Amino acid sequence: MWRSVIAALLGACLALAVGTVFGRTARSKDGATTPQALSFAGAAILGFFALFTGFSIAGAWQELNSARQHTYEESRSLTEVYWSSEGMAADDRRAVQGALRNYTHLVIDDEWSQMAAGHGSSAVWLAADRVRTAAEAANAQTTTEVSAKGDTLQNLTDMFATRNARLSDIRAVVPGLALGGLIVGSVLVVATPAVIGMTANRRNLMVLCFVGATVAFAVGLVLQLSGPYSGVLKVQPAAFQLALTRYDQMDAEAAQH
């Protein structure tokens, strides 16, 4: 959020500079611009800015919700793997569930910070492979064990698919075209009053500073929202913490039988 505040201050400075320079032109002194021209230009530029602002915020919010949903889908697939492995032989079950717990902890403790930097963790990939290796190595003898192994391997396929979906969200940011249009629109909003004839007196410059600060704050906020794992409202690993809780619950239920 502090970056948005800095952006607002820079926007106010830009507006002050533009107003000071263009507010001393002959047009600003003789008031040659008609009210109709002012109204048309202002509406067109504000509409342009509002279009790109709305598109950028909606896009960033959609990506954020999609990324959060993918984390819960992966969490659900993890608990399915844990649950289906209950039917394995004791040693095989402990191997699979232990590897799965290790994977979940590594996602929270290691990979989450790396996703904020724009990439996944090779250590977590290795941990995921160890879960699959443990499941494939299970020595299924009885019908129950064979069924449990098959279900576990199928659920592992879902786990890897949801993991890939989560990692693909790392680079899901607001499109550059939308951000470019937003920045251009913000400059036009700030510059237009001075260009079309605003006089550079103290009151007008103060109003223009408020406009510049507001516009720049909006731009800074959009930039901070962009990126579901690096923005100011970034996704947290709550889904994987929930998975760890579910593991404990399933262990407690299994111990009662």
Secondary structure, DSSP 8 states (H G I E B T S, - for coil): -HHHHHHHHHHHHHHHHHHHHHTTSHHHHHT-S-HHHHHHHHHHHHHHHHHHHHHHHHHHHHHHHHHHHHHHHHHHHHHHHHHHGGGS-HHHHHHHHHHHHHHHHHIIIIIHHHHHTT---HHHHHHHHHHHHHHHT----SHHHHHHHHHHHHHHHHHHHHHHHHHHGGG----HHHHHHHHHHHHHHHHHHHHTT----HHHHHHHHHHHHHHHHHHHHHHHHSSTTTSTT---THHHHHHHHHHHHHHHHHHT-
